[in-house]
Amino acid sequence: MYNFELVKPSSVAEAVEALGREEAQALGGGQTLIPTLKQRLASPEVLVSLTGIDEIKGISREGDALKIGGGTTHAAIVAETAGSYPALSALAARIGDPAVRNRGTIGGSLANNDPSACYPAATLASGGTVVTDRREIAADDFFQGMFTTALEEGEIVTAVKLPIPQAANYQKFAQPASRFPLVGVFVARFAEGVRVAVTGASNDGVFRWSEAEEKLSGSFAPEAVDGLSVSGDNMISDLHGSGAYRAHLVGVLTKRAVAAAK
């Protein structure tokens, strides 16, 4: 590690002010940033901890949607959405291990937009909206590529709004060591149609599988996607699996998610 200043604001306004300083960076649960600092892949002079800001924590119901504070931990989401959005609760329950779930936050996950993170798939499939200290951004516009989002410098994810689907399920093929999904597929059925979001597979990060959405909107059954496939050309290929393998898993996991959706 190296020397840096740690600032612990108690409000969003204080955090925004602190992030306006030169070489300042926000620190959520630290599950990605702290290992990055240890490896000296990043070296901000000021870390602005968001863990003490109560106004960005908690979960509330707003009509047919959930509003989840950006500082809400995975463990809290597991416990507090089991009845209202079971697919989201089940997703959060399989993130990392207990230590990760009790420290990591949904806002940090969305802001980082790791290509293998689980929440981006849930947010995109739910047709969610990311709320920041400055504006609201539709999920379709928020995720812009691997580790890339629509967030501007110093902008803070304060909440995410997730419409609750009629039925949903998340399936992931986990890499045993990291517990990140080699491929993850979130399927959500709404009255107006089905949304399918895929994580862990593409070099462009999380994406919607529009061909599957069209078929499943007509018939919400696993066999509806028979004969469909995604190209392996732009898929991640590494020691854990080739692009073609990941492309194959997309189809397999989509069928499983549809079959398990409730």
C-alpha positions in Angstrom: 0.0 0.0 0.0 1.0 3.7 0.0 0.1 6.8 1.9 -3.3 8.4 1.2 -5.8 10.5 3.0 -9.1 8.9 4.1 -12.2 11.2 4.3 -15.4 9.8 5.9 -18.3 12.1 5.1 -21.7 11.7 6.8 -23.8 13.1 3.9 -23.9 13.0 0.1 -23.3 16.7 0.0 -20.1 16.3 2.1 -19.0 13.4 -0.2 -19.6 15.4 -3.3 -17.5 18.2 -1.9 -14.7 15.8 -0.9 -14.7 14.2 -4.4 -14.1 17.6 -5.9 -10.6 17.5 -4.5 -7.7 16.6 -6.8 -6.9 12.9 -7.1 -10.0 11.9 -5.0 -11.8 8.6 -5.5 -15.0 7.2 -3.9 -14.7 4.1 -1.7 -17.8 2.0 -1.2 -17.5 -1.5 0.2 -13.9 -1.7 -1.1 -14.2 -5.2 -2.5 -12.7 -4.1 -5.8 -10.8 -0.9 -5.0 -8.8 -2.2 -2.0 -7.3 -5.1 -3.9 -6.6 -2.7 -6.7 -4.7 -0.3 -4.4 -2.7 -3.2 -2.9 -1.6 -4.1 -6.4 -0.8 -0.5 -7.1 -3.0 -0.4 -10.1 -4.6 2.8 -8.8 -3.1 5.4 -6.5 -5.6 8.1 -5.5 -4.3 10.7 -3.0 -7.7 10.9 -1.3 -10.2 8.1 -0.6 -13.7 9.3 0.1 -15.5 6.5 2.1 -19.2 6.3 1.5 -19.9 3.8 4.3 -21.0 6.4 6.8 -23.7 8.0 4.7 -27.0 6.7 6.1 -29.1 8.4 3.4 -27.8 6.1 0.7 -28.6 2.9 2.6 -31.8 0.9 2.9 -34.6 -0.5 0.7 -38.1 0.9 0.1 -41.1 0.1 -2.1 -42.2 2.7 -4.6 -45.3 1.4 -6.3 -44.3 -1.6 -8.5 -40.6 -1.0 -8.0 -37.9 -1.3 -5.3 -35.6 1.6 -4.5 -32.3 0.4 -3.1 -29.8 2.8 -1.7 -26.4 2.7 -3.3 -24.7 2.0 0.1 -26.9 -1.0 0.8 -24.9 -4.2 1.3 -25.4 -7.5 -0.5 -26.4 -9.1 2.8 -29.1 -6.5 3.4 -30.5 -7.1 -0.1 -30.6 -10.9 0.6 -32.6 -10.4 3.7 -34.9 -7.5 2.7 -35.9 -8.5 -0.9 -36.6 -12.2 -0.3 -40.3 -11.5 -0.3 -40.6 -8.6 -2.7 -38.1 -9.7 -5.4 -36.9 -13.3 -4.8 -34.7 -13.5 -7.9 -32.7 -10.4 -6.7 -32.4 -11.8 -3.2 -31.1 -15.2 -4.6 -28.6 -13.4 -6.8 -27.2 -11.4 -3.9 -27.0 -14.5 -1.7 -24.5 -16.1 -4.2 -22.1 -13.1 -4.4 -18.7 -14.0 -3.0 -18.7 -15.2 0.6 -20.2 -13.8 3.9 -17.3 -11.3 4.3 -17.9 -9.9 0.8 -21.7 -9.8 1.2 -21.4 -7.9 4.5 -19.1 -5.3 3.0 -19.8 -5.0 -0.7 -22.5 -2.6 -1.9 -24.8 -2.5 -4.9 -23.8 1.1 -5.7 -20.1 0.1 -5.8 -20.9 -2.8 -8.0 -22.9 -0.8 -10.5 -20.3 2.1 -10.5 -17.4 -0.3 -11.1 -19.3 -2.3 -13.8 -17.0 -5.3 -13.7 -17.7 -7.4 -16.8 -18.5 -10.4 -14.6 -20.5 -8.6 -11.9 -24.0 -9.9 -11.1 -26.0 -6.7 -10.3 -25.5 -5.1 -13.8 -27.4 -8.1 -15.3 -30.2 -7.7 -12.7 -30.5 -4.0 -13.3 -30.5 -4.2 -17.0 -33.0 -7.1 -17.2 -35.3 -5.3 -14.7 -35.3 -2.2 -16.8 -33.9 -0.3 -13.8 -32.8 3.3 -13.3 -29.6 4.3 -11.6 -30.0 7.4 -9.4 -27.0 9.6 -8.7 -26.4 12.8 -6.8 -27.0 14.7 -10.1 -29.6 12.7 -12.2 -31.4 9.5 -13.1 -30.0 7.2 -15.8 -31.9 4.4 -17.5 -30.0 1.1 -17.2 -29.9 0.8 -21.0 -27.9 4.0 -21.1 -25.9 3.5 -17.9 -23.8 0.5 -18.9 -21.4 1.5 -21.7 -18.8 -1.2 -21.8 -16.3 -3.1 -19.8 -15.7 -1.1 -16.5 -17.4 1.8 -18.3 -20.6 3.6 -17.3 -22.3 6.9 -17.9 -21.0 8.3 -14.6 -19.1 11.5 -14.8 -16.1 12.4 -12.7 -17.1 12.6 -9.0 -20.7 11.4 -9.6 -22.1 9.1 -6.9 -24.6 6.3 -7.3 -27.1 7.0 -4.5 -29.7 4.5 -5.4 -31.1 2.1 -8.0 -34.8 1.7 -8.9 -35.8 -1.8 -10.0 -39.3 -2.5 -11.4 -40.5 -5.8 -10.0 -41.2 -8.3 -12.7 -44.0 -10.9 -12.9 -41.4 -13.6 -12.9 -37.6 -13.7 -12.9 -34.6 -15.8 -12.3 -30.8 -15.5 -12.4 -28.6 -18.3 -13.4 -24.8 -18.1 -13.2 -22.0 -20.6 -14.0 -19.6 -19.6 -11.3 -15.8 -19.7 -11.5 -15.0 -21.6 -8.3 -12.1 -19.5 -7.1 -13.5 -16.0 -7.6 -17.2 -16.9 -7.5 -17.7 -14.4 -10.2 -19.9 -15.8 -13.0 -18.1 -17.2 -16.0 -21.5 -16.4 -17.5 -24.6 -15.1 -15.8 -28.1 -14.7 -17.3 -30.9 -12.8 -15.7 -34.4 -13.2 -17.2 -37.3 -11.0 -16.2 -40.9 -11.2 -17.5 -43.1 -8.1 -17.5 -46.5 -7.5 -18.9 -45.0 -5.7 -21.8 -42.4 -8.3 -22.6 -39.3 -10.2 -21.5 -35.9 -8.8 -20.9 -32.7 -11.0 -20.9 -29.4 -9.6 -19.7 -26.1 -11.5 -19.9 -23.0 -10.8 -17.8 -19.5 -12.4 -17.7 -19.5 -13.3 -21.3 -18.8 -10.3 -23.6 -15.8 -8.1 -24.1 -18.3 -5.2 -24.2 -19.6 -6.1 -20.7 -23.2 -6.7 -19.7 -25.6 -6.8 -22.7 -29.2 -7.7 -23.6 -29.9 -10.7 -25.8 -32.6 -9.1 -28.0 -33.3 -12.2 -30.1 -34.1 -14.3 -27.0 -36.3 -11.4 -25.6 -38.4 -11.5 -28.8 -38.9 -15.2 -28.7 -39.6 -15.4 -25.0 -42.0 -12.5 -25.2 -44.1 -14.6 -27.5 -43.8 -17.8 -25.5 -42.2 -17.8 -22.1 -40.9 -21.4 -22.2 -37.3 -22.8 -22.4 -37.9 -24.3 -25.8 -38.7 -20.8 -27.2 -35.0 -20.2 -27.5 -34.2 -23.5 -29.3 -32.1 -22.8 -32.4 -31.0 -19.4 -31.1 -27.4 -18.7 -30.3 -25.1 -15.8 -29.7 -21.8 -15.3 -31.6 -18.6 -16.3 -29.8 -16.6 -13.7 -31.8 -16.7 -10.9 -29.2 -16.9 -13.1 -26.2 -14.2 -13.1 -23.4 -11.7 -15.9 -24.0 -9.4 -16.8 -21.2 -7.9 -19.8 -19.2 -11.4 -20.4 -17.7 -13.2 -20.8 -21.0 -13.2 -19.9 -24.7 -15.5 -17.4 -26.4 -17.3 -20.2 -28.0 -17.8 -21.9 -24.6 -19.2 -18.8 -23.1 -21.5 -18.3 -26.0 -22.8 -21.8 -25.6 -23.4 -21.2 -21.8 -25.5 -18.1 -22.6 -28.1 -20.4 -24.3 -28.0 -23.1 -21.6 -28.4 -20.6 -18.7 -31.1 -18.7 -20.5 -33.2 -21.9 -20.7 -32.5 -22.7 -17.1 -33.5 -19.2 -16.0 -36.8 -19.4 -17.9 -37.6 -22.8 -16.5 -36.9 -21.6 -12.9 -38.5 -18.2 -13.1 -41.3 -17.5 -10.7 
